[in-house]
Structures are given as C-alpha cells and as structure tokens.
Amino acid sequence: MKGIILAGGLGTRLYPLTKITNKHLLPIYDSPMIYYPLYTLVEAGIDEIMLVTGGNSAGEFLRLLGDGRRLGIKTLAYTYQEKEGGIAHALSLCSEFVGDDKFVVILGDNVLDGSIAPAIHKFEKEKGAKIFLKEVSNPSDYGVPVIEGDRIKKVVEKPKIPPSNYAIIGVYMYTSQVFEIIHKLKPSSRGELEISDVNDWYAKRGELSYEIFNGWWGDAGVSVDTLLEVNNYVANKKRANPNYWSFGNVGKSSRK
C-alpha cells in the first residue's frame, strides 16, 4: 500500500496568510500543517509516499521534508500540479508512482487524531474504493453519502437537504483502476476534475465501501476559523503530551 498527500492549490480561503506561502506550510501549533497527514500515513505503516504540490512555494516542501527518512519514510517522492485542476486531476499525476498497487490518499489540510491502520488492513483484501465518514452538525457543507448497508449508493455534493449527518472526509482508498476512471471524467462547472465524481462512479456500481472515523477530524483549510479550531485542538493535546504526533514515537505508546 502506498500513500499520496495532496498539498497543492492556492489556499484562497485563507488569504492573506497564503499570499506568501502554501497553506500546507502554515503552522498547526508547533509543526507545519503537512506534518499531520504525513504522520497519519506513517503511523498506519505506509512508508512510500508521494506529495503533490503546486504554486510558488513547491520548493519549500523539499527544504522542509528532504527525502523523508528522518520522519520514518522510506521513499518520499514529489510531483507538481501546474494549475488548479481539482483533486482528481492532482491524483492523476501519481499513476506512475502507484503502478499496480493499492493506495490511500489524504488531503494535506486534514488533521486526524486516530489511526486509519485498521481500515487500510481491511482494504488490502477488498476491491473498488473506500472512503471515510464522520458525523457532523453541518453536513450541507460537505459531500454526503446515501448509505445502503455496508456500501454507499450515491454521493451528493453539499446537499440542501442532507440524506444523512455524515460528511465524507479527506481520506480515500483506491486500487490503480481509479486512474482509468479519472481519464474518462469531464470537468465540472468549475473546470476541475472532481473527486466526488470519482467516488460517485464507484457508488453507482456498488463498489464504494466506507469506514466511520471514530477519532477527531479537523479540516484546517476551510477558513481562518477552522484553522484556529484545529490549532487549539492540537495545542491542547500536545501540551498534555508533548510526544503526541511525534514521528519518533511511531509504533510506541505515544497516544494516551
């Protein structure tokens, strides 16, 4: 299983903070934002990772992360998205890196307090695609699933009347088949290739399974308010336990 982190985009919702840097390099308490999705993958046992970035600060990721070895990453590859083309387009840039392997994708502004390792182990024996859901108070702000048993029948993007209280968070698992699906996608009204269209393709064929993420989840890239909310949550955790989210403690009992 390989890992992909999507850390491109202009981050316009966080202006003016992002006028001079990529949003994924902004601090979440005492570490750059990008450290947290990296930790999620490494903690789950994934040590072959590709980082997709773009904009004028792409070189700063290389300066910050290097080859990834000091963070416990065996292979850290980079690719560049020349312009905003949507999450699915960014994902398409990783086809050669993935090869025929299965992989997990995480959006670079999503911070998870909890392990995705059990879901990864399950997906290693499954086909199709798998997404993560989290119950929220404002599902209309997200992609929302229509759930039927252990599968998702349909994905509705930002519905006025949500079919459930579950939001689709920024963690997805796919087989290499997904690149064929992306190749056939048509741009949305925004001119982008949407990941919701990819997930809906699987859903309509009964091939989209899901996991309820039972830990804490924050999307730091939505607004300055959510960036502050995530910072406050992480700060409280790390003040109580300085080893929390520490790469040096992956595999140890650092999460208490």
One Martini backbone bead per residue (centre of mass of N, CA, C, O) as a GRO file, in nm:
protein
  256
    1MET     BB    1   0.096   0.037   0.024
    2LYS     BB    2   0.031   0.364  -0.066
    3GLY     BB    3   0.094   0.725  -0.055
    4ILE     BB    4  -0.107   1.035  -0.073
    5ILE     BB    5  -0.047   1.392  -0.088
    6LEU     BB    6  -0.249   1.684  -0.107
    7ALA     BB    7  -0.063   2.018  -0.163
    8GLY     BB    8  -0.214   2.227  -0.323
    9GLY     BB    9  -0.309   2.515  -0.424
   10LEU     BB   10  -0.398   2.856  -0.309
   11GLY     BB   11  -0.567   2.919  -0.045
   12THR     BB   12  -0.792   3.158  -0.054
   13ARG     BB   13  -0.948   3.115   0.227
   14LEU     BB   14  -0.656   3.223   0.376
   15TYR     BB   15  -0.653   3.499   0.323
   16PRO     BB   16  -0.329   3.638   0.353
   17LEU     BB   17  -0.153   3.390   0.441
   18THR     BB   18  -0.130   3.263   0.123
   19LYS     BB   19   0.037   3.485  -0.045
   20ILE     BB   20   0.341   3.356   0.066
   21THR     BB   21   0.214   3.057   0.097
   22ASN     BB   22   0.149   2.746   0.158
   23LYS     BB   23  -0.093   2.617   0.360
   24HIS     BB   24   0.078   2.346   0.440
   25LEU     BB   25   0.301   2.548   0.596
   26LEU     BB   26   0.137   2.612   0.813
   27PRO     BB   27   0.072   2.630   1.142
   28ILE     BB   28   0.028   2.360   1.388
   29TYR     BB   29   0.141   2.497   1.630
   30ASP     BB   30   0.467   2.328   1.617
   31SER     BB   31   0.379   2.251   1.311
   32PRO     BB   32   0.344   2.178   1.009
   33MET     BB   33   0.069   2.075   0.849
   34ILE     BB   34   0.204   1.836   0.679
   35TYR     BB   35   0.277   1.647   0.922
   36TYR     BB   36  -0.005   1.514   0.982
   37PRO     BB   37  -0.055   1.337   0.728
   38LEU     BB   38   0.214   1.196   0.749
   39TYR     BB   39   0.162   1.063   1.020
   40THR     BB   40  -0.086   0.898   0.943
   41LEU     BB   41   0.071   0.715   0.745
   42VAL     BB   42   0.307   0.616   0.922
   43GLU     BB   43   0.130   0.497   1.152
   44ALA     BB   44   0.000   0.289   0.924
   45GLY     BB   45   0.276   0.183   0.756
   46ILE     BB   46   0.352   0.408   0.547
   47ASP     BB   47   0.670   0.448   0.330
   48GLU     BB   48   0.525   0.533   0.046
   49ILE     BB   49   0.537   0.871  -0.079
   50MET     BB   50   0.336   1.124  -0.236
   51LEU     BB   51   0.375   1.473  -0.325
   52VAL     BB   52   0.135   1.718  -0.407
   53THR     BB   53   0.207   2.025  -0.570
   54GLY     BB   54   0.222   2.398  -0.589
   55GLY     BB   55   0.320   2.683  -0.695
   56ASN     BB   56   0.574   2.894  -0.532
   57SER     BB   57   0.634   2.668  -0.271
   58ALA     BB   58   0.742   2.383  -0.351
   59GLY     BB   59   1.047   2.394  -0.252
   60GLU     BB   60   0.980   2.397   0.060
   61PHE     BB   61   0.923   2.095   0.096
   62LEU     BB   62   1.211   1.999   0.042
   63ARG     BB   63   1.343   2.161   0.271
   64LEU     BB   64   1.168   2.029   0.500
   65LEU     BB   65   1.169   1.697   0.413
   66GLY     BB   66   1.317   1.585   0.187
   67ASP     BB   67   1.342   1.227   0.190
   68GLY     BB   68   1.196   1.142   0.486
   69ARG     BB   69   1.377   0.965   0.683
   70ARG     BB   70   1.343   1.126   0.960
   71LEU     BB   71   1.017   1.028   0.941
   72GLY     BB   72   1.006   0.716   0.830
   73ILE     BB   73   1.060   0.740   0.515
   74LYS     BB   74   1.161   0.565   0.244
   75THR     BB   75   0.965   0.719   0.025
   76LEU     BB   76   0.986   1.058  -0.118
   77ALA     BB   77   0.779   1.202  -0.345
   78TYR     BB   78   0.742   1.437  -0.624
   79THR     BB   79   0.484   1.662  -0.756
   80TYR     BB   80   0.344   1.887  -1.014
   81GLN     BB   81   0.082   2.128  -1.020
   82GLU     BB   82   0.039   2.382  -1.239
   83LYS     BB   83  -0.280   2.376  -1.193
   84GLU     BB   84  -0.596   2.403  -1.111
   85GLY     BB   85  -0.787   2.069  -1.141
   86GLY     BB   86  -0.827   1.912  -0.896
   87ILE     BB   87  -0.813   1.625  -0.719
   88ALA     BB   88  -0.818   1.421  -0.954
   89HIS     BB   89  -0.589   1.548  -1.111
   90ALA     BB   90  -0.371   1.521  -0.895
   91LEU     BB   91  -0.392   1.211  -0.884
   92SER     BB   92  -0.306   1.150  -1.185
   93LEU     BB   93   0.010   1.219  -1.128
   94CYS     BB   94   0.048   0.914  -0.966
   95SER     BB   95   0.051   0.655  -1.150
   96GLU     BB   96   0.354   0.570  -1.160
   97PHE     BB   97   0.395   0.543  -0.856
   98VAL     BB   98   0.173   0.324  -0.805
   99GLY     BB   99   0.083   0.146  -1.032
  100ASP     BB  100  -0.060  -0.166  -0.904
  101ASP     BB  101  -0.131  -0.043  -0.646
  102LYS     BB  102  -0.247   0.041  -0.358
  103PHE     BB  103  -0.411   0.337  -0.202
  104VAL     BB  104  -0.375   0.640  -0.005
  105VAL     BB  105  -0.559   0.942   0.045
  106ILE     BB  106  -0.462   1.279   0.160
  107LEU     BB  107  -0.536   1.575   0.270
  108GLY     BB  108  -0.318   1.834   0.374
  109ASP     BB  109  -0.565   1.976   0.573
  110ASN     BB  110  -0.597   1.709   0.732
  111VAL     BB  111  -0.674   1.629   1.077
  112LEU     BB  112  -0.590   1.335   1.267
  113ASP     BB  113  -0.726   1.162   1.563
  114GLY     BB  114  -0.626   0.865   1.452
  115SER     BB  115  -0.644   0.551   1.308
  116ILE     BB  116  -0.617   0.386   0.968
  117ALA     BB  117  -0.504   0.094   0.978
  118PRO     BB  118  -0.752  -0.100   0.986
  119ALA     BB  119  -0.866  -0.007   0.706
  120ILE     BB  120  -0.622  -0.085   0.539
  121HIS     BB  121  -0.627  -0.390   0.599
  122LYS     BB  122  -0.906  -0.434   0.470
  123PHE     BB  123  -0.843  -0.318   0.178
  124GLU     BB  124  -0.630  -0.535   0.094
  125LYS     BB  125  -0.906  -0.740   0.048
  126GLU     BB  126  -1.027  -0.536  -0.153
  127LYS     BB  127  -1.236  -0.360  -0.368
  128GLY     BB  128  -1.230  -0.064  -0.519
  129ALA     BB  129  -1.353   0.162  -0.270
  130LYS     BB  130  -1.267   0.389   0.010
  131ILE     BB  131  -1.421   0.574   0.274
  132PHE     BB  132  -1.463   0.845   0.505
  133LEU     BB  133  -1.664   0.906   0.796
  134LYS     BB  134  -1.838   1.192   0.962
  135GLU     BB  135  -2.011   1.320   1.210
  136VAL     BB  136  -2.211   1.618   1.165
  137SER     BB  137  -2.375   1.941   1.193
  138ASN     BB  138  -2.285   2.028   0.865
  139PRO     BB  139  -2.340   1.850   0.587
  140SER     BB  140  -2.394   2.079   0.364
  141ASP     BB  141  -2.065   2.137   0.342
  142TYR     BB  142  -2.059   1.847   0.207
  143GLY     BB  143  -2.012   1.538   0.129
  144VAL     BB  144  -2.288   1.301   0.095
  145PRO     BB  145  -2.415   0.995   0.183
  146VAL     BB  146  -2.584   0.710   0.054
  147ILE     BB  147  -2.680   0.452   0.261
  148GLU     BB  148  -2.630   0.082   0.200
  149GLY     BB  149  -2.521  -0.065   0.436
  150ASP     BB  150  -2.178  -0.128   0.335
  151ARG     BB  151  -2.272   0.086   0.124
  152ILE     BB  152  -2.269   0.331  -0.137
  153LYS     BB  153  -2.506   0.469  -0.357
  154LYS     BB  154  -2.441   0.786  -0.306
  155VAL     BB  155  -2.315   1.119  -0.397
  156VAL     BB  156  -2.364   1.435  -0.232
  157GLU     BB  157  -2.306   1.772  -0.302
  158LYS     BB  158  -2.404   1.993  -0.092
  159PRO     BB  159  -2.685   1.952   0.041
  160LYS     BB  160  -2.980   2.092   0.145
  161ILE     BB  161  -3.083   1.784   0.195
  162PRO     BB  162  -2.958   1.562   0.388
  163PRO     BB  163  -2.939   1.205   0.400
  164SER     BB  164  -2.722   1.274   0.625
  165ASN     BB  165  -2.469   1.330   0.898
  166TYR     BB  166  -2.246   1.259   0.688
  167ALA     BB  167  -1.912   1.310   0.609
  168ILE     BB  168  -1.664   1.343   0.371
  169ILE     BB  169  -1.347   1.290   0.408
  170GLY     BB  170  -0.985   1.339   0.329
  171VAL     BB  171  -1.007   1.002   0.279
  172TYR     BB  172  -0.875   0.759   0.041
  173MET     BB  173  -0.933   0.442  -0.138
  174TYR     BB  174  -0.744   0.264  -0.399
  175THR     BB  175  -0.706   0.144  -0.698
  176SER     BB  176  -0.555   0.169  -1.012
  177GLN     BB  177  -0.832   0.208  -1.165
  178VAL     BB  178  -0.880   0.517  -1.112
  179PHE     BB  179  -0.722   0.630  -1.362
  180GLU     BB  180  -0.932   0.546  -1.573
  181ILE     BB  181  -1.163   0.717  -1.458
  182ILE     BB  182  -1.031   0.997  -1.473
  183HIS     BB  183  -0.984   0.993  -1.785
  184LYS     BB  184  -1.321   1.007  -1.827
  185LEU     BB  185  -1.360   1.270  -1.716
  186LYS     BB  186  -1.542   1.566  -1.665
  187PRO     BB  187  -1.559   1.874  -1.616
  188SER     BB  188  -1.678   2.093  -1.424
  189SER     BB  189  -1.806   2.408  -1.370
  190ARG     BB  190  -1.503   2.474  -1.254
  191GLY     BB  191  -1.291   2.305  -1.439
  192GLU     BB  192  -1.284   2.027  -1.276
  193LEU     BB  193  -1.173   1.731  -1.124
  194GLU     BB  194  -1.379   1.536  -0.929
  195ILE     BB  195  -1.388   1.326  -0.654
  196SER     BB  196  -1.698   1.284  -0.639
  197ASP     BB  197  -1.716   1.145  -0.920
  198VAL     BB  198  -1.548   0.905  -0.850
  199ASN     BB  199  -1.717   0.800  -0.607
  200ASP     BB  200  -1.985   0.779  -0.768
  201TRP     BB  201  -1.895   0.560  -0.963
  202TYR     BB  202  -1.867   0.343  -0.743
  203ALA     BB  203  -2.148   0.364  -0.613
  204LYS     BB  204  -2.321   0.283  -0.872
  205ARG     BB  205  -2.155  -0.016  -0.853
  206GLY     BB  206  -2.111  -0.114  -0.549
  207GLU     BB  207  -1.776  -0.012  -0.477
  208LEU     BB  208  -1.840   0.169  -0.206
  209SER     BB  209  -1.691   0.185   0.082
  210TYR     BB  210  -1.679   0.223   0.452
  211GLU     BB  211  -1.570   0.439   0.727
  212ILE     BB  212  -1.588   0.521   1.057
  213PHE     BB  213  -1.454   0.792   1.212
  214ASN     BB  214  -1.373   0.796   1.567
  215GLY     BB  215  -1.213   1.031   1.566
  216TRP     BB  216  -1.059   1.322   1.514
  217TRP     BB  217  -1.161   1.598   1.288
  218GLY     BB  218  -0.983   1.839   1.074
  219ASP     BB  219  -1.028   2.136   0.859
  220ALA     BB  220  -0.785   2.381   0.801
  221GLY     BB  221  -0.882   2.502   0.492
  222VAL     BB  222  -1.161   2.657   0.507
  223SER     BB  223  -1.067   2.861   0.745
  224VAL     BB  224  -0.960   3.056   0.995
  225ASP     BB  225  -1.138   2.916   1.206
  226THR     BB  226  -1.046   2.621   1.151
  227LEU     BB  227  -0.749   2.673   1.198
  228LEU     BB  228  -0.788   2.749   1.496
  229GLU     BB  229  -0.931   2.493   1.592
  230VAL     BB  230  -0.698   2.299   1.528
  231ASN     BB  231  -0.483   2.439   1.696
  232ASN     BB  232  -0.625   2.406   1.970
  233TYR     BB  233  -0.642   2.101   1.976
  234VAL     BB  234  -0.339   2.036   1.942
  235ALA     BB  235  -0.234   2.202   2.180
  236ASN     BB  236  -0.379   2.041   2.403
  237LYS     BB  237  -0.247   1.769   2.339
  238LYS     BB  238   0.062   1.861   2.356
  239ARG     BB  239   0.057   1.971   2.644
  240ALA     BB  240  -0.018   1.690   2.770
  241ASN     BB  241   0.161   1.553   2.514
  242PRO     BB  242   0.458   1.605   2.350
  243ASN     BB  243   0.445   1.314   2.177
  244TYR     BB  244   0.233   1.397   2.008
  245TRP     BB  245   0.285   1.353   1.684
  246SER     BB  246   0.551   1.170   1.692
  247PHE     BB  247   0.778   1.016   1.489
  248GLY     BB  248   0.958   0.886   1.723
  249ASN     BB  249   0.668   0.723   1.826
  250VAL     BB  250   0.622   0.526   1.620
  251GLY     BB  251   0.487   0.231   1.770
  252LYS     BB  252   0.427   0.368   2.024
  253SER     BB  253   0.286   0.495   2.337
  254SER     BB  254   0.193   0.819   2.257
  255ARG     BB  255  -0.123   0.757   2.276
  256LYS     BB  256  -0.313   0.888   2.575
   0.00000   0.00000   0.00000
